Amino acid sequence: MMGPVFLDSSCFIYFIEGRTEFTQKLVPIFKQIENNTIHVFSSIISVSEVLVGPLKQNNQDLINRYHNLFTNYPSLEITSPSYKTALSAALMRVKYGFKLPDCYQLALAVESGCKSFYTNDAKLKKFPDMQIILLSPET
């Protein structure tokens, strides 16, 4: 697998919460994260998105599992948007019509030099600036 790669929020939810139908594509990536053999990016947006469910459920175990993943693996880098990111995201929103959080994720992936973007959002396939890899087959 060529890196670096960007993982959308759904990748973390599926992996941490055990969505087995996505295991085939996710387990190899997370093994490489654990072994520090690939550089993976995600964003502070993903951190917020994945914590909503566990916080609503007051599921401290799940919150701790996410916190451990996001803070203890040096090859997983959590990026934050800047003013430049905001401009790029706005341009993507105008050009492609994606939801603004998706635009921020893609803009951060581009800024981070990622070669591929893992997601389960088929609409993002029309983004031409990197390889968009869907976790499930397109319907």
HELIX and SHEET records of a PDB file:
HELIX    1   1 SER A    9  ILE A   16  1                                   8    
HELIX    2   2 THR A   20  PHE A   22  5                                   3    
HELIX    3   3 THR A   23  GLU A   34  1                                  12    
HELIX    4   4 ILE A   44  LYS A   56  1                                  13    
HELIX    5   5 GLN A   60  ASN A   72  1                                  13    
HELIX    6   6 TYR A   83  TYR A   96  1                                  14    
HELIX    7   7 LEU A  100  GLU A  111  1                                  12    
HELIX    8   8 ALA A  122  LYS A  126  5                                   5    
SHEET    1   A 5 LEU A  76  THR A  79  0                                        
SHEET    2   A 5 VAL A  40  SER A  43  1                                        
SHEET    3   A 5 VAL A   5  LEU A   7  1                                        
SHEET    4   A 5 SER A 116  THR A 119  1                                        
SHEET    5   A 5 GLN A 131  LEU A 134  1                                        
END                                                                             
